[in-house]
Amino acid sequence: MPPLTHFDAQGRAHMVDVGGKEFTHRIAVAKGRIEMQAATLALIESGTAKKGDVLGVARIAAIQGAKKTSELIPLCHPLALTRVAIEFAIEPASDGVLGAVSCRATAETVGPTGVEMEALTAVQVALLTIYDMCKAVDRGMTINGVRLVEKTGGKSGSWKAG
């Protein structure tokens, strides 16, 4: 297993020096979901939630979250993102199984370091925004399954979750 890159030879946390790394087109895709009661999902689908267009607001929040990743995660480099795309899918409730909204975020840049953290942050912020907008009717919502599913570019090349 390769060593952790965010620690120096003395074991102290540090920001990785990417100054000598090649600029490449980098893409990362992350996904996650938020489970909820069927009635909560119906409010989101119908657009009648008290706070407004839940998925529209969550999409903007996700993009903003991706752009602010380096302000939230201490050792992340600020990146010039070239694209952030957010997709939502409704997963209806059935036979005692909670309904859910799944989120898929794609982040892109051309630079010396990857965009995995930006894609993961976008998903988390989108799902947290859905929770915030719907918590008045369903405090039992559960965010889960947030993970990186794909990345391309950079020295380590492409990777896809199995």
N, C-alpha and C positions, 0 to 999 in steps of 0.2 A: 504494500500500500504506500503511495507517495506521501511525503510529509505534508502537514497542513501549511498552507502558504501565508496565512495571516499571523504567523509567529516567527520572530527572528531567532538567531542561533542561541540566544539566552532564554528563549521561551516567552519573550514579551510580545504582546499584541502590537502589530504595526500594519500600516497600509502598504499593500504590495506595490512595488515599483513597476509600472507598465510602460515607462518611457521608452524602452527599447523594443517593445513588442510591435509586430506588424499590424497595420490597419487592415482589417478584413470586414466583409459584410457579415454581420452576426444576427441571428434570429433565435429567440427563445419562446417556447409555448408552455404555458402553465394552465392548470385547470383546478377546479374545486366546486363544491356545491353547498347549498344551504337547504336543510330539510325543514319542513313546516307542516302545520295542519292544512287540510284541504281548503278550509275557508280562507286562510291567509293567502294561499296560492291563488284562489279565485279572485281575491281583491287585487292582487298584482296583475293577473291576466286581464282583468276587466278595466284596469286603469282607474279604479274607484277608491284606491287607498286614500285616506284622509290627507296625507302629505303630498299626494300627486303621483306623477309618473315614476314609479319606483325604479324600473329598469333604465329609464332614461337618465335619471339622476345617478344611479349606480354606475352607468357607463362613463359619465363625465368624471365621477369620483375616481374610478379605476384609472383613467388616463392621467388625472392629476396625481394620483398615488404613484404611478410609474415614474412620472417626471420628478417626484420628490423623494425617490428611494434613497439617494445619497444623504438626504437630511435625516432620514429615519434609521438607517442601518449604518453604524459608525464607520466601518472600514470600506464602504462602497465608494467607488469613484463616481463623481458626477459625469453623466453621459449626455451626449447630444443624440437624443432619440430621433430616428428618422420616421418611425411609425409605431403607433400603438393601436391595436384593434381588439375590441371586446365583443364577444358573442355570448348571448344567453340562450338557454334552452329550458323550456318548461317540462318537468317530469311529473305528470299527474299522479295523484294518490290513487291507490287501488288495494282492495282487500286488506285493510289494516296497515298498509305501508304508507308512510308519510309522503306527501308530495315534496318536490324540490325544484329549485332553480339551479341549474349548473352554469358555470361561467368558464369561459376559455379566453385567455389573454395571449396575444402575440405581440412581442416587443422586438423592435429592430433598431440597429445602429450600424454605422461604419466606424470602427474604432479599434483600439488596442485591447479592449476587455469586453467580456460577454454581458448579455442583458438578462441572464436568468433571474437575478434578484428583482429587476424591474417587472418582469412578467409575473413572478410570484407575488410581489407587492400589489400589483394591479388586481389580481384575483382576490387577495385578502381584503383590500379596500372596497372592492365591489360588493363582496359578500357581507362585510361589516355594514356597509351603507344600506343594503337590503334589510339587515337586522334592525338597524336604527330606525328605518322608515316604517317598519312593521311591528316593532316591539310592543306597541300599545295594545295590539290584539293577540300577540303570540310570543310570550317571553321564552317559550320552550324551543325556539328554533335552534338548530344545531349546524354549525359550520364544520365540514369535514372533507377529507380527501384532497386537500390542497397539495399539489405536487408539480414538479417540472415533468413535462411529458416529451419534450423534444428541444434540442438545441443544435445549431449549425454554426460553422465559422470558427476561426481561431486556431491556435496550435493543436488543440486536442480534437479538432474536427467535429464530426457529427455524432450525436448521441440520441437515442430514442428509447423511451421506457418500454419495458417488455410487457 
